[in-house]
Amino acid sequence: MWNTLVNGMNQVCKNTFSEREGVTYKYRDGSSILIKGIFDKNYLSVDPDSGATISANTPVLGIVGSDLSRAPQEGDGVIIRSVEYLVMEQQPDSEGMIKLVLREKS
């Protein structure tokens, strides 16, 4: 029951807050897939113990992990609003969402 509720919540959030044009996810092997994702160009990460900002102005993309055909990896890419980013880190939660920490591709 809990998993069903969480999956439903993830879908509602994805459908409500995702990028309108979608996100192109590019695997390192050259294949790609169009997915929905919640983009935050200036994400601030805060240490829960001290409250101090530990990273600033880092773009992140929140996705539902099951939307990808395989797990994301460092070095994969995403195209959001015609800007290409590289996946620097993935941070899965315990409820099926993954936060991808990005860096704009130069």
C-alpha positions in Angstrom: 0.0 0.0 0.0 2.7 2.5 0.9 4.6 1.9 -2.3 1.4 2.5 -4.3 0.8 5.9 -2.5 4.4 7.0 -3.0 4.5 6.0 -6.7 1.3 8.0 -7.1 2.8 11.0 -5.4 5.9 10.8 -7.5 3.8 10.8 -10.7 1.7 13.8 -9.6 4.8 15.8 -8.8 6.5 14.8 -12.1 3.4 15.7 -14.1 2.8 19.0 -12.3 6.3 20.4 -12.0 8.3 18.9 -14.9 9.8 20.8 -17.8 7.0 21.5 -20.3 9.2 20.5 -23.3 10.6 17.4 -21.6 14.2 16.5 -21.0 16.4 14.5 -23.4 18.4 12.0 -21.4 21.6 11.0 -23.3 23.4 7.8 -22.2 27.2 7.7 -22.7 26.7 5.0 -25.5 24.9 7.6 -27.6 21.3 6.4 -27.1 18.8 8.9 -25.7 15.3 9.0 -24.3 12.8 11.8 -23.7 11.7 11.9 -20.1 10.0 14.3 -17.7 12.0 15.9 -14.9 11.9 18.7 -12.4 14.7 21.1 -13.1 16.2 23.5 -10.5 19.0 25.6 -12.1 20.2 27.1 -8.8 19.7 24.4 -6.2 21.2 25.0 -2.8 22.2 22.0 -0.8 22.2 22.5 3.0 24.0 20.4 5.7 21.1 19.1 7.9 23.3 19.2 11.0 24.7 22.7 10.8 22.3 24.4 8.4 25.3 25.6 6.4 25.2 25.7 2.6 27.4 23.0 1.3 27.0 23.6 -2.4 25.5 26.6 -4.1 24.0 27.3 -7.5 24.3 23.8 -8.7 21.8 22.7 -11.3 19.8 19.5 -10.4 17.2 17.5 -12.2 14.7 15.4 -10.2 13.5 12.3 -12.1 11.5 9.2 -11.4 14.1 6.4 -11.6 11.8 4.0 -13.5 11.5 6.4 -16.4 15.0 5.5 -17.5 15.7 2.2 -19.3 18.9 1.8 -17.1 20.5 3.5 -14.1 22.0 7.0 -14.7 25.7 7.2 -14.5 28.3 10.0 -14.2 29.1 11.3 -17.6 25.6 10.8 -19.1 24.1 14.0 -20.4 20.7 15.8 -20.4 19.4 18.5 -22.6 17.1 21.0 -20.8 15.7 24.2 -22.4 18.2 23.7 -25.3 21.2 23.6 -22.8 23.3 20.5 -22.5 24.4 19.3 -19.0 26.6 16.5 -17.8 25.5 14.2 -15.0 28.1 14.7 -12.2 26.4 12.6 -9.5 23.2 10.8 -8.8 21.4 10.8 -5.5 18.6 8.3 -5.3 16.1 8.5 -2.5 14.3 5.5 -0.9 11.1 6.2 -2.7 11.9 5.9 -6.4 13.1 9.5 -7.2 16.7 10.4 -8.2 18.3 13.8 -7.9 20.8 14.3 -10.7 23.5 16.8 -9.9 24.5 18.5 -13.2 27.2 20.7 -14.7 26.7 22.7 -17.8 28.7 21.2 -20.7 31.3 23.5 -22.1 
